[in-house]
Amino acid sequence: MKKKFVSVLMAACAVCAAVALFAGCGPAEDKKPGGHEDTPPDTEKTIEWQFTGEYHDLIRNGFDFFLLGQMYEGGDGEIYLATWYNGNVAYEVTELEWEEATDRDGLTTFSVSTDDPEATFTETSLYAESDGSVEWEYKFEFAGGYSRTITFTGTKDAEYDSLDAWKAYVTENGGKTEVPGPDVPEKEAIVTFAGGEGNSIEFYADGTANISAYGGAINFEYAWVCEDGVITMTSVNNPSEVITSTAEGGVTTIVYSANLGGNNIELTFTCSDISALEDIEVKTELLVFNGDSGAKITFYSDGTATITAYGGAINFEYDWVCEDSVITMTSVNNPSEVITSTAEGGVTTIVYSANLGGNAITFTFTCSDISALEE
């Protein structure tokens, strides 16, 4: 099976190369996998289960996401991802098969599988909650490999009686959810690379950098180090993405290349004086505590640490001290938030708990050797 991608007309075609995943510069045309024209939903199909979920935390970057899972009588189904981008909507669909069963303990299980090579799952089995609903920690991808995770909730009481009804909801509500942000002091760049047309890379004294382009359509965060006049930038949300600077004739150049929605883009940034980066002590990684689902705490030599989870959706900074083998972490943005480690059987444990958007979450991180923090 192939994943369906539907583009819609963007208001400003100058941004098309950077955000083609979310918009296109031609008339919209719905397609089924394989290129066939889309047809109205089969009204004869009976919806047995319907899953819904939303992700709004990137609204400040112009993105909003809505998901719908339609599980039909007979065992076939689809998951639709709607990506809202500054008033325009693009849709993708993943086809799947599902099955409901009762295990030997009398509990309801919901199983889903797909052979779509682009899907973020292959096979998943879930237990129903006490109220009969099913909660699926579902990962979706966007912008050529970035990902986020939502709680995808399924019930037998369908909220939308048709795909068109859900699409109307997306059109009406895209971009409208207010997401409160942390009270973060505005950072002042110590070095700025210019890329023309308002595009830039700003470097900050805390070891982070931000690439901004196409009026904010590209707005990505990186960690940076500078050694022997060479700047190395590592993506916060995609650590496998590393950018290295070059220099010639007193000018340092950084080239950002990416494939966004099937379109290759390349942006060049330059700066003639990076001495402010060379004067800052290099921030090195000392230790990592690992948690569930790729979550981690990274401790650095400058006395800071970061908690990251949900593919970067959680990315919080702390100051840390270690005394008598006890680690104390204090939030940079909220000093009243203090986390203290515990130890048992040679394993040190750190528990992060918070209420984000009305949802209580807890992550447990462990490490068997914290000597690097005690030295």
C-alpha positions in Angstrom: 0.0 0.0 0.0 1.1 3.6 -0.5 0.5 6.6 1.6 -1.8 9.2 0.1 -0.7 12.8 0.1 -3.1 15.7 -0.8 -1.8 19.2 -1.3 -3.8 22.4 -1.2 -3.1 25.9 -2.7 -0.8 28.1 -0.7 -1.3 31.8 -0.5 2.3 32.5 -1.0 4.1 30.4 -3.6 7.5 31.7 -2.6 7.4 29.4 0.4 6.5 26.3 -1.6 10.0 24.8 -1.8 10.3 24.8 2.0 6.9 23.7 3.0 5.7 21.5 0.2 4.7 18.9 2.7 1.9 21.2 3.9 1.0 23.1 0.7 1.6 23.3 -3.0 1.5 25.9 -5.7 -1.1 24.2 -7.9 -4.8 23.4 -7.6 -5.7 20.8 -4.9 -6.5 17.3 -6.1 -7.5 14.5 -3.8 -5.8 11.2 -4.8 -6.1 7.6 -3.6 -3.0 5.5 -3.2 -1.8 4.6 -6.7 -3.0 7.9 -8.2 -6.7 7.2 -8.6 -9.1 10.0 -8.0 -10.7 10.1 -4.6 -14.4 9.3 -4.3 -16.8 10.1 -1.5 -16.7 7.8 1.5 -18.6 4.6 1.1 -21.8 5.4 3.1 -22.6 1.6 3.2 -19.5 1.0 5.3 -20.3 0.6 9.0 -17.8 2.2 11.5 -17.1 -0.2 14.3 -14.4 1.8 16.0 -13.3 5.5 15.6 -10.1 6.9 16.8 -9.4 10.6 17.2 -6.4 12.7 18.3 -5.0 16.1 18.0 -1.6 17.8 18.5 -1.4 21.6 18.8 2.0 22.3 20.4 3.5 23.6 17.1 0.9 26.2 16.5 3.4 29.0 17.1 5.4 27.6 14.1 2.2 27.6 12.0 1.5 23.9 12.2 -1.5 22.1 13.7 -2.3 18.3 13.5 -5.5 16.3 13.6 -5.9 12.5 13.3 -8.8 10.2 12.5 -8.9 6.4 12.6 -11.8 4.7 10.8 -12.2 1.0 11.6 -14.9 -0.5 9.5 -17.0 -3.6 9.8 -15.1 -6.4 8.1 -11.7 -5.6 9.5 -10.4 -2.9 7.2 -9.6 0.7 8.1 -7.7 3.9 7.6 -5.8 6.5 9.6 -6.0 10.0 8.3 -3.5 12.7 9.2 -4.5 16.3 8.6 -1.7 18.8 8.7 -2.9 22.4 9.0 -0.4 25.0 7.9 -1.2 28.6 8.2 -4.8 28.1 7.0 -4.1 25.4 4.5 -4.7 21.7 5.0 -2.9 18.6 3.6 -4.1 15.0 4.2 -2.3 11.6 4.3 -3.9 8.2 4.7 -2.6 4.9 5.9 -4.6 1.8 5.2 -4.7 -1.0 7.7 -6.4 -4.1 9.1 -7.8 -4.5 12.6 -9.3 -7.1 14.8 -11.1 -7.1 18.1 -10.9 -10.1 20.4 -11.4 -11.3 24.0 -8.5 -12.9 25.8 -8.7 -15.8 28.2 -9.1 -13.3 31.1 -12.2 -11.8 29.5 -10.4 -8.6 28.6 -11.0 -6.9 25.2 -8.0 -6.5 23.0 -7.7 -4.4 19.9 -5.1 -5.3 17.3 -4.1 -3.4 14.2 -1.6 -4.0 11.5 -0.4 -2.6 8.2 1.9 -3.4 5.3 2.3 0.3 4.4 6.1 0.7 4.3 5.8 4.4 5.2 3.6 3.8 8.3 5.1 4.4 11.8 3.8 1.1 13.0 3.7 -2.5 11.7 1.6 -4.3 14.2 0.1 -3.1 17.5 -2.1 -4.8 20.1 -3.9 -2.8 22.8 -6.2 -3.5 25.8 -9.4 -1.7 26.2 -9.8 0.6 29.2 -12.4 0.1 31.9 -14.8 2.4 30.1 -14.4 0.3 26.9 -12.2 2.9 25.1 -8.8 2.1 23.7 -5.8 4.4 24.1 -3.0 4.2 21.5 0.3 6.1 22.0 0.5 6.8 18.2 3.5 8.4 16.5 3.0 10.5 13.4 5.6 11.9 11.1 5.8 15.3 9.3 8.3 17.5 7.4 10.5 14.7 6.1 11.2 12.7 9.3 10.2 14.8 12.3 7.7 13.1 14.6 5.4 13.6 17.5 3.3 11.2 19.7 -0.4 11.6 20.6 -2.9 9.7 22.7 -5.1 8.3 19.9 -8.4 7.4 21.6 -10.8 4.9 20.1 -14.4 4.2 21.0 -17.4 2.5 19.4 -19.4 5.7 19.7 -18.3 7.5 16.5 -18.0 11.3 16.9 -18.0 11.9 13.2 -20.4 10.1 10.9 -18.3 10.6 7.8 -14.8 11.6 6.7 -16.3 14.8 5.3 -17.7 15.8 8.7 -14.2 15.3 10.3 -12.6 17.4 7.5 -15.1 20.1 8.1 -14.1 20.1 11.8 -10.4 20.4 10.8 -11.0 23.3 8.5 -13.1 25.1 11.2 -10.7 24.5 14.1 -7.2 24.3 12.6 -4.9 26.9 14.2 -7.5 28.0 16.8 -6.3 26.2 19.9 -4.4 28.4 22.3 -1.3 26.7 23.7 0.2 28.5 26.7 3.9 28.8 26.6 6.5 28.8 29.4 7.6 32.1 30.7 11.0 32.0 28.9 13.2 35.0 28.9 14.0 36.1 25.3 17.5 35.0 24.4 20.0 37.3 22.9 22.1 36.1 20.0 25.8 36.3 20.5 26.5 35.6 16.8 24.1 35.7 13.8 24.7 34.1 10.4 22.8 35.9 7.6 21.1 33.9 4.8 19.4 36.6 2.8 15.6 37.4 2.6 15.4 37.5 6.4 16.8 34.0 6.8 19.2 33.6 9.7 21.0 31.3 12.2 21.2 32.8 15.7 23.7 31.3 18.2 23.1 31.7 21.9 25.5 31.6 24.9 23.6 28.6 26.3 24.9 26.3 23.5 21.7 26.4 21.4 21.1 27.8 18.0 18.0 28.5 15.9 17.6 28.3 12.1 14.8 30.6 10.9 13.8 30.9 7.2 10.8 31.6 4.9 9.2 33.9 7.4 9.2 31.2 10.2 8.1 28.3 8.1 11.4 26.8 9.0 12.2 27.3 12.7 14.4 24.6 14.0 16.5 24.3 17.2 20.1 23.0 17.4 22.9 22.4 20.0 26.2 23.8 18.9 29.9 23.5 19.7 32.8 25.4 18.2 36.3 23.8 18.2 39.3 25.1 16.2 37.1 27.5 14.3 34.7 24.8 13.1 31.1 25.0 14.3 29.1 21.7 14.6 25.3 22.0 14.9 23.2 19.0 16.1 19.4 19.0 15.7 17.5 18.9 19.0 14.6 17.0 17.5 16.6 14.8 15.1 20.1 14.1 16.6 21.2 12.3 13.4 21.1 15.7 11.6 24.5 17.3 12.0 25.7 20.4 10.2 29.4 21.4 10.0 30.7 24.9 9.0 33.4 25.6 6.5 35.6 28.7 6.2 37.4 30.5 3.4 38.9 34.0 3.2 37.8 35.0 6.7 34.2 34.0 6.1 32.5 31.1 7.8 29.7 29.4 5.9 27.0 27.0 7.1 24.8 25.2 4.5 21.4 23.8 5.6 20.1 21.1 3.3 16.9 19.1 3.8 14.1 17.3 2.0 10.8 18.6 3.1 7.8 16.9 1.6 9.8 15.5 -1.3 11.4 18.9 -2.2 15.1 19.4 -1.8 16.0 22.8 -0.3 19.4 24.3 0.4 20.1 27.5 2.3 23.5 29.2 2.7 24.4 31.3 5.8 27.6 33.3 6.3 29.3 35.3 9.0 32.7 37.1 9.0 33.3 37.0 12.8 32.6 34.0 15.0 35.1 34.9 17.8 32.2 35.1 20.3 31.6 31.4 19.8 35.3 30.5 20.2 35.5 32.4 23.5 32.8 30.3 25.2 33.8 27.2 27.1 32.8 24.1 25.1 29.7 22.4 26.6 30.3 18.7 26.6 28.0 15.8 27.4 28.9 14.0 30.6 26.2 11.4 31.2 22.8 10.3 29.9 19.9 8.8 32.0 17.6 6.7 29.7 13.8 6.5 30.1 10.9 4.9 28.2 10.1 5.5 24.5 13.3 7.3 23.8 13.0 9.8 26.6 16.3 10.8 28.2 18.1 13.2 30.6 21.4 14.6 29.3 23.9 16.1 31.8 26.5 18.6 30.5 29.8 19.8 31.8 28.5 23.4 32.3 26.2 22.3 35.1 23.1 22.1 32.9 20.9 19.2 31.9 18.0 18.7 29.5 15.0 16.4 29.7 13.7 15.4 26.3 10.7 13.2 25.4 8.0 12.6 22.8 10.5 13.2 20.0 11.4 16.7 21.3 7.9 17.9 22.2 9.3 17.9 25.8 12.6 19.7 25.9 13.3 21.4 29.3 16.5 22.7 30.7 17.7 22.3 34.3 20.7 23.2 36.4 22.2 20.3 38.3 24.5 19.6 41.3 25.6 16.2 42.7 26.5 15.9 46.3 27.0 12.6 48.2 25.8 10.7 45.1 22.4 12.6 45.1 21.6 14.6 42.0 19.5 17.7 42.4 18.0 19.3 39.3 16.4 22.7 39.3 14.3 24.0 36.4 15.8 27.0 34.6 12.4 28.4 33.7 10.7 27.5 36.9 13.1 27.4 39.9 10.4 26.1 42.2 10.5 22.8 40.3 13.2 20.7 41.9 13.9 17.0 41.1 16.0 14.8 43.4 17.5 11.4 42.5 17.2 8.2 44.5 19.4 5.1 44.5 19.0 1.4 45.2 21.1 -1.6 44.2 23.7 0.5 42.4 21.1 2.1 40.1 20.3 5.8 40.4 16.7 6.8 39.5 15.2 10.2 38.5 11.4 10.6 38.2 9.9 13.5 36.2 6.3 14.2 36.8 4.2 17.0 35.4 0.7 18.1 34.2 0.9 19.2 30.6 -2.2 20.5 29.0 -4.4 18.8 31.6 -2.6 15.4 31.2 -0.6 14.0 34.0 2.6 12.4 32.7 5.5 10.6 34.5 8.8 9.5 33.1 11.3 7.3 35.0 15.0 7.6 34.1 17.8 5.3 35.3 21.6 5.1 35.2 24.0 2.6 36.8 27.1 4.8 36.9 27.0 8.5 37.8 30.7 8.8 38.6 31.1 11.3 35.8 28.9 13.8 37.8 30.7 13.2 41.0 34.2 14.0 39.7 
